[in-house]
Amino acid sequence: MPALLTTAAIAFLLCLALTPLLRNLLARWPSRRRAEREREVAGAIPRLGGVAVIVAASCALFAPHWLHLSLATNGAALLRQLGWPVLLVMVVGGADDWFNLPPGWKLGGQTLAGTIVFASGIEVTSLFHHPLPRVASALVTVVWLVACSNAFNLIDGLDGLATGLALFATGTVLAHAVLMGEPGLAVVMGALFGALSGFLLFNFPPASIYLGDAGSLSIGFLLGCMALTWANKANTMVGLMAPFFALLVPMLDTIVAVLRRGLTGQPLFAGDRRHVHHRLLGRGFSPRGAVLVLYAVASLGAVVSLLLDDITERHTFELVILLLLTLSGVAVQQLRYVEFAEFGRAFRQGYLDPRKPLQAQVTLRDRAAEISLAGDAGAMWMSLHQLARELGFQGAELRLGSSAAPTFFERADFAPSTSTPLSPGFCGWTCHIPLGAEGSTGMVVFWRESGPPAMGAIEDLTAILRPALTTRLAELATRQASRQPSHVAVAGQ
């Protein structure tokens, strides 16, 4: 135990020293990706902070040997197995932070690293005590490691989120290693725990440096390896679920992301703003509040994983699976994912392939949410303009005020060579959305020469866009009225 505490303390102090040095260096020497970002957002925060975490943890792992502590030999075997694969993932992630690599390059690097881990002897040998053939074992091992790596990368969307979740997962595996008497696993997790604790001081909201892909990918990969080591020594079917609960939040977010992207036909590795933390922000949580909520869920997963590790009753496994599915369903319902809510409706309407209507619903609701936060009529028009393009309309129009004297008017023809509703003999499809009583407040118009983009398109556009526009216009009018100075006549002037 003293050697473990020494290793963790050294990693903590090293990360405290390395992180500000790296942050200052990156601020003076911005990467190509950060330079592109700075053209959009002034003062973009440096990435690549994960390098400080990995370097601090690696250096701390050598400290027991330098200090002649017995724990050094216990961690050496794991260090030899995992050092090069983790370094490979960190280099690939760092290259993405610097140059913005294509997704295929990152996936290839992670797959190669996972293959190296499998070849070194860390593998999934069985599923629920059913032995796997060698090829299946290699496939499951690599898929698990790639999934863990990308899970932390996908969840890294708010200050301190990925670092804090990694800290909970690391602490859970560390507690398991100490309780089960596995010194090698304990020393590696102790070093990572200390380094992450030091980095979180700079990464917690408001962050001054990010983990970046170099950190989130490599830390997720390392935790995936540690989870395999844990699962391979589990004595029961229930115990096999313990590592999953230790990585509960990032793994569930990844599963939901894969399902919803599969339903809408989106690329699995494409970025979006529909992860669990984005949904919490949409429900009204502050960035710090959303992070703390997910910390609480991660702590619950940590407790459950340690309890499962000590359960021996085989029949408890079914109850655990049922509990997990129930909680996941409740969470997805509370986060209000359109993809799942609309899937049943699209299927009932006769769509054998519901991906297009589902994607249209997601796009429509996202743009409606933007309109609900628009600062002025121009921002509303930009959202409507983008929506019209994404849904395949050939034109759009927004008028505010009366038709005789509009206060705001914009029209866009995406296919100027075709006819419009104003053209003589136009026989295409037009959707008019009146704002106010019979259009007294304004009107939104979309048109296409062919038929509607999807069954029920007019109903969906009206039901979703009209309330968003009407409510926001009323809020802006109230705000404008409150800003106007009142003129009071003063006697004698």
N, C-alpha and C positions, 0 to 999 in steps of 0.2 A: 504493500500500500504506500509506504513512503516514496518508493521509486516511481509509482504511478503519479502521485501528486507532484513530484519533482518534474516529471516529463510534461504534465499538463501546465504547470506554472511556467516552465521555460518556453513552451509554445505560445502561451498567452503574452509573455513579455516580449518575445521576438516579434509577434504580430503587431503588438502595440508600437514597436519601433519601426518595423518595415512598412506598415500601411501608410503613415503620413509621408515617408520618404518616396514611396511609389506614387502616391497621389500627387505630390509636388512635381515629380518627374514627368508624369503623364500630362499634367497641366501645362508644362512648358513645351512638351513634345507630343502634340495631339496625334492620334491615329487618323488614317484616312477616313474611317467610318465616323469618328467623332467630328472630324472637320466637316463632313457632309451634314451631320446632325446640327452642328453649330450654325449652319446657314439657315436652319429652321428655328432653332431655339437658342437664344443667347445664353452663354454660360453653361453649356452641356456638361454634365458630371462625368468625370473619367471612369472608364471601365477597367478591366484587367485586374481588379482588386483581388480576385481569387488567387492570383499568383503569390501574393503575400501570404495567404492562408496556407497554401500547399508548401511553400518554401519554409515557413515557420514550423509547420507540423513535421516536415521531413527533417529539418535540423534538430528539432527536439527529440526525434526518435533515435538520433545518434548520441544524445546526451547521456543516457544510462551507461552506454559503453565507455564514454570518456570518464564518467564518474565511477566506473567499476561497480555498477549496480547489477544485481542478478537478473533483472528484468530484460536486460539487453538481448540475451540469447533467445528469449521467448518471442520477441518481436522481430527478430532478424529473418526468420523463415517467411513470415507474411510480407515483410518488406521486400525480400527477393522476388516473391511471386507477383506482387502488385506494383512495385516501383515503376517499371518500364511501361506497363499498360496505362497507369494513371498519368504518367508523364506524357504519353502519346495523346491522350484525350485532352490534357491541358494545353498542349501545343496546338492541336487542331482548334480548340475553343479560342485560344489566344489569337490564332490567325484569323478566325472569324471576327473577333473583336476589332482587329486591326484593319482587315481588308474586306470584311463582309463576304465570306465564302458562300458559294451555292450550297443548298441543303444536302445535296448528294455527297459533297466532299466531307461534310461533318459526319454524315451517316456512315460513310466508308471508313473514316478513322475510328469511330466508335465500334464498328463491327470488327475491324482488325484488332483493336484492343481487347474486345470480348473474346475473340478467338485465342489470343495469347493467354488470357486468364484461364480459359478452358484447358489449353494445352499444359498449363502449369499445375493443374490438378484441382482447381476450385471449380466445381461444376454441380449441376442438378442431376443427381444420380437416380432419383425416383420422384414420383408424384403421388403423394398420399400412400406411401409405402408400396407402390407398384414400380418395379425397376424399369428404367428406360433403356432402349437400345442406344448404342454409342452415338449414332447420327442424331437421334431425337434428343439425347442429352446435350449435345453440342448446340443444337438449334434453340432449345429452351433456355440454355445458359446465356447465349448471346442475346436473344430477344429480351430476356429479363434485364441484363446489364444495359442494353441500349434504352430500354423503357425507363429504368431508374435514372439514367443519365439525362434523358430528355424531360423526365418528370420535373426535376428541379430547374431545368432550363425554362420550361413553360410557365412554372409558377413564379419565376423571378420577374414580377411585374410591378411590385411596390417596394418602396424603401424598407429594407430590413426583413422582407418576407422570406425569401429563399434562405438567407443566412439563419434566421430564427428557426425555421422549420428543420434545416439541417442540424442545428444545435440540439433540438428536441430529439431528432432521430439518432444522432450520435450519442447523446446522453442515455437513450434507451438501450442501445446496443452495449454501451459501456457498463450500465447497470447489470445487464444480463451477463456480460463477461465476468464481472466481479462476483456475482451471486453463484454462477456456475463454475467458477474457478478456472477461467481460461485466460491466463496472463498475456499471451501473445495478442489476442484480440483486444484485451483491455488496454495495453500500452499504445496500440495504434489508434484506438478510439479516444484514449486520453489525450494524445497529442493533437488530434483533430478537434476535440472539444475545447482545448485551451486556445488553439488558434482561432477558431470560430468565435469564441467569447471575446477575444481581443478585437477581431474585425467588426463585430456587431456594434461596438462603441462608435465606429465611424460610419456604419451602414444603417443604423436605426434612424427612423425619420426625425429630422430631415437629413438624408444621407449626403456625405461629401465624396463618396466613392462607391462604385458598384462592384459586385462579384464579377459580372461579365460572363460570357460563355466559358472563358477559361476556368472560372471558379465553379459555376453552377453545373457544368457538364462533368468536370473531373470529380467534384464532391459527390454528385449523384452517382457517378460510376463507382467510386470507392465505397459508398454506403450500400450500393447494390451487391458488391463483392462481400461486404461484411454480413449482409443479410443472408447470402448463400451459405457462408460459414456457419451462421446461426441455424438456419433451416436444416442443414445436413446433419446437425447433431441433435435435432429434435427427436424425442422419443415417441410422440403421439401425433395423430393427424391434426389435433387442435394446435399443438406446438408449431406445426408448419405455417399456421396463419399468423403467428406472432410477429415475424419480420414485416409482413404486409401492414399490420396495424402500426408498426413503428414508423412506416413511411406513408401513413394514412392520407394526409391532405394532398401531397403531390401526386400520389398514385391515383386517387379518386378523380382529381382534376384532369389527369391525363386520360383516364378511361372515358370520362364525360366528353372531353375534347375529341377523342377518336370517334365516339358514337355520333355526336352531333355533326361533325364534319363528314362522316360517312353518309348520314341521312341527307345532307344538303349537297353532296358531291364536291366538297371543297378539298383541296390538297391537305394531306395530314400534317405536313410540316409548315403550312402557311401560318403566318402570324395573324392574330385577330385580337379584339378587345372584348371577348366573351368568356374569359376564364372566370373561375370562382371569385377571385378578388375583384374583377371588374363588375360582376353581378352584385357584390356587396356594396361597391361604390354606387351602383345604380339604385340600390335600395335605400340610399341616404347615409351610409356610413362614411365617416372621414377616412382618409388613407390610413392614419394611425389606428383608428377604431377597427377597420377591416383587418389590419395586421394582427391586432390583439385578439379578435374573434378567432382567426385561424390559428393563432398560438394556442388558444384554449382548446380548440378541436384537436390540435397536435398533442397537447398534454393528455387529453382523454385517450387518444390512440396509444400513447406511450404507456399509460397505466394498464389499458386492456392487454397490450402486447406482453407485458411482464406477468400479468395474471394468467394469460393463456399458456405461457411458458411453463407454468407450474401445475397445470391441470392434467390429470391422467385419464379422466373418463372419456371414452371414445365417443359416446353418444352426444357429448356436448358440442361436437363439431357441427352437427346440423343446426343446433340452436345459434351458434356463432354466425354461420352463414346466413341464417334467416334474419338475425339481428342486423348484420351488415347490410343486407339488401333492403331491409325496411328503413334503416336510417339513411341510406343513400337515396332511396326514393323520396323520402320526406325532404331531404336537403335539396334535391333537384327541383322538387315542386316549389319550395320556398324561394329558390333562386330564379324561378320563372323563365326557364329556357323555352323559347318559342319553338325550337326544333322538335322537342318532345311533345309539347302541347298540341302542335299542329299536325303531327304525323298521323294520328288517328283520323282526324278530319279529312286530310288529303286522301287517305286510303278509302274512307267511306264514300268520298266523292268519285271514286272510280279510277284514281291514278295508280296504275300498276308500278310506275316509277315516280315516287313523290318528291324526288330531289329538286326539280325546278320550282314547283309551288312552295316548297319549304324554304328554299333560298330566297324566293320573292318575299315571303312573309318576314324572314329575318331582316332582309334589306329594308322593307317597308317600316318595320318597327324600330330599327336602328335610326333611320332618318327621322321618324316621328319623334324619337327621343332627342335628337339633335335640335329639332324645331322647338321642342318644349324648353330648351335652354338658350335659344337664339337671342342675341342681344339687340337685334333690330330687323327690319324687313329685309335688308340685304342679305343677312345671314340665313333667314328663312328661305329666300330665293335660291341661295347656293345649295342648300340641302335638297330642295325640290328639283333643282336642275340636275344634281347628281343622281337623285332617285329616278328621274325620268330616263336618264342614260342607262342606269343599271337594270331597269325593268324592261328595256327594249322599246320605249316609246320613241316616236319620231319628232316629237315636239312637246313643249310645255309652256304654260302661261300662268302668271300670278298677277292679279289685280286687287289692290286694296282701296277701299272707298267706293264711291258710287261709280257707275259706268260712265256717266257724263263728265265727272271731274275726279278721276282717280288720284289718290295721294301717292300711290306707288304702282308702277306697271313695268313688267319685264316679260319678254317672250323669247323663246329659243327654238329654232328650227334646226334639228340635227341632220335632217336630210332635205336641204333646200331645193333639190331638184324635184321633190315630190310635192303633191298638193297638200294644202292645210285646210282646217275647218273654214277659213275665210275664202278659200278658192271656190269658184263656181263649180257646182256639180260634185263637190267632195262627198264621197260615199263611204269613207272609212269609219273607224271606230273612235268615238269621242267620249271622254268622261268629264262631266262638269261637277265640281264640288262647290256648292254655294256656302259662303261664310256669312253667318248672321241670318236674319229672317229673309228668305228668298234672295240671298246674295246681297243684302244691304251693306254688309261689311266688306265684301269682296268676293272673288271667284278664283278658283284654281281649275285649269283645264289641261288635260293630257289627251294626246291623239296618236293614232296609228292608222296606216292605210289598210292593214290587214285587221283581223279580229282582235278581241281582247287578249292580253298576255296570258291569262289563266282564267279558269272557271271562277265566277264570283269576284272578279277583279274590281268591278265598280263598288260592290258592297264592302270589300276589304279596304279600298282606298278611302271611301267615305267614312267608314266606321273608325279608322285609325288616324287618318290625316286631319279630318275636320275637327275633332275635339282638341288635338294638339295645337292646330293653328288658332282656333277660336280662343282657347284658354290663354295661349301665349300673347296674342294680340291684346286681350283684355288686361293682362298683367303689364305689358309695355305701356298701354294707354294710361293705366293707373300710376305707373312710375313717372311717366312724362308729366302728368297733371300735378303730381306732388312736387316736382322740381320747378314748376313755373312759379315765379314770385307773385305774391298777392299785392295788388295796388290799392292802398287805402288812402283816401283823401284826408288831408290834415288841415284843420281850420287855420286860416291866416296865411296859407301859401297860395 
